[in-house]
């Protein structure tokens, strides 16, 4: 009875809104909202299954344009380009970009949304809020549901450490209710704020896991030419010694 009463009280606070309530906590802890609107980042993805690591560079402009540049020697010249919800693979030997599913997974089963962080506060509504203990910490558990039918994940279980207001875990579910992806946030950078180390587990493929470390994140203006489907000039320039020194 006591736990039910606590749930009702927390739900009432969530309905009340404002930065002092649970909606405010969700906004302040929203991992997808921490990154600058335009940035360049470098990260390393480790695959515990084969012991290999892979390097990526991410260029993002606003919330609707993202370019993933593959840095491994064998993958040089390959890119993933996302514009709005559309994802394309660009390779040196392909005449045209290859259209991919938004659920396309990178090394170890990690999706772009899992790596970059979905903006939960804007895209999802709070259905229920509870409290529990996780790893010796008081945690707030948000049960979220998508506001739009166009989102890949229909439900999210988002667990936040109450004292630090930093995410602990996120579990993303499909429309069927099946759990698809789980993310454990292990380390945080505070200035600027971003998840420095996280583990992404593909729950649809048992054993698929990615250990991700963000080695650098820099706020900067991003050339719009990087996101062109037809003209790869700006992307090819990224490999020039001059541009690499500027990075």
Secondary structure as UniProt FT lines:
FT   HELIX           2..16
FT   TURN            19..20
FT   HELIX           22..29
FT   HELIX           31..34
FT   STRAND          38..47
FT   TURN            48..51
FT   STRAND          52..61
FT   TURN            62..64
FT   STRAND          65..70
FT   HELIX           73..75
FT   TURN            76..77
FT   STRAND          79..83
FT   TURN            84..85
FT   STRAND          86..90
FT   TURN            92..93
FT   STRAND          98..100
FT   TURN            102..103
FT   HELIX           107..109
FT   HELIX           112..116
FT   HELIX           120..123
FT   STRAND          124..134
FT   TURN            135..136
FT   STRAND          137..146
FT   TURN            149..150
FT   STRAND          155..161
FT   TURN            162..165
FT   STRAND          166..173
FT   TURN            175..176
FT   STRAND          179..190
FT   TURN            191..192
FT   STRAND          193..202
FT   TURN            203..204
FT   TURN            206..207
FT   STRAND          209..219
FT   HELIX           224..227
FT   HELIX           233..236
FT   HELIX           237..239
FT   HELIX           241..246
//
